[in-house]
Amino acid sequence: MTNEQPILDPATHYRIKVRGRVDTEWLRSLDNSSEIIADEPVPAEDTTAIHVHTDQSGIIGLLRSLHSMGMTILQLQIVSRKEEE
């Protein structure tokens, strides 16, 4: 038995960076159990950062929904507890 912690906790903070604009209300309608915040797009880069607090199945569902809308996913990052503070 090892003392290593699992990579994904039951609920984890993620940051997703996508190309273009994402409607925050649409994001919230996907999963009421997840905390989802979309930053205003950065005009120079034309990207939106989405902050999500959810479990693994929630993040997979969100990624699939973004992909089915034709969004280009530029980055998916697990946000450490130090970065949250």
C-alpha positions as CSV (number, residue, x, y, z in Angstrom):
1,M,0.0,0.0,0.0
2,T,1.4,3.4,-0.9
3,N,1.0,6.8,0.8
4,E,0.5,8.6,-2.5
5,Q,-2.6,10.7,-2.9
6,P,-4.8,10.2,-5.9
7,I,-4.3,12.7,-8.8
8,L,-8.0,13.7,-8.8
9,D,-9.8,14.4,-5.5
10,P,-13.6,13.9,-5.4
11,A,-14.0,17.7,-6.1
12,T,-11.1,19.6,-7.6
13,H,-10.6,23.1,-9.0
14,Y,-9.8,23.3,-12.7
15,R,-9.0,26.1,-15.0
16,I,-10.0,25.6,-18.7
17,K,-8.8,28.1,-21.3
18,V,-10.8,28.1,-24.6
19,R,-10.6,30.2,-27.8
20,G,-13.5,32.6,-28.1
21,R,-16.4,33.7,-25.8
22,V,-18.4,31.3,-23.6
23,D,-21.8,32.2,-22.3
24,T,-21.7,31.9,-18.5
25,E,-25.5,31.1,-18.2
26,W,-25.1,28.2,-20.6
27,L,-22.2,26.9,-18.6
28,R,-24.2,27.0,-15.4
29,S,-27.1,25.2,-17.1
30,L,-24.9,22.2,-17.8
31,D,-24.4,21.2,-14.2
32,N,-26.0,22.8,-11.2
33,S,-23.7,20.8,-8.8
34,S,-20.5,22.4,-10.1
35,E,-19.3,25.9,-9.4
36,I,-18.5,27.5,-12.7
37,I,-17.1,31.0,-13.3
38,A,-16.1,32.3,-16.8
39,D,-13.8,35.3,-16.9
40,E,-14.3,38.0,-19.5
41,P,-12.5,37.1,-22.7
42,V,-9.1,38.6,-23.2
43,P,-9.5,40.7,-26.4
44,A,-5.9,40.5,-27.5
45,E,-5.9,36.7,-27.2
46,D,-9.6,36.1,-27.9
47,T,-9.6,33.5,-25.1
48,T,-11.8,32.8,-22.1
49,A,-10.7,31.2,-18.8
50,I,-13.3,29.0,-17.1
51,H,-12.9,28.2,-13.4
52,V,-14.7,25.0,-12.3
53,H,-15.0,23.2,-9.0
54,T,-16.3,19.8,-9.8
55,D,-15.5,16.1,-9.7
56,Q,-13.9,14.1,-12.6
57,S,-17.2,13.2,-14.3
58,G,-18.2,16.8,-14.2
59,I,-15.1,18.0,-15.9
60,I,-15.3,15.3,-18.5
61,G,-18.9,16.3,-19.2
62,L,-18.0,20.0,-19.5
63,L,-15.1,19.2,-21.9
64,R,-17.4,17.1,-24.1
65,S,-20.0,19.9,-24.2
66,L,-17.4,22.5,-25.1
67,H,-16.1,20.2,-27.8
68,S,-19.5,19.5,-29.2
69,M,-20.1,23.3,-29.5
70,G,-17.0,23.5,-31.6
71,M,-14.9,25.3,-29.0
72,T,-11.2,25.0,-29.2
73,I,-9.8,23.9,-25.8
74,L,-6.4,25.4,-25.3
75,Q,-5.6,24.4,-21.8
76,L,-6.9,22.3,-18.9
77,Q,-5.1,22.8,-15.6
78,I,-5.7,21.5,-12.1
79,V,-5.4,24.5,-9.8
80,S,-3.5,23.8,-6.6
81,R,-4.8,24.9,-3.2
82,K,-1.9,27.4,-3.0
83,E,-3.1,29.1,-6.2
84,E,-6.7,29.3,-4.9
85,E,-5.7,31.5,-2.0
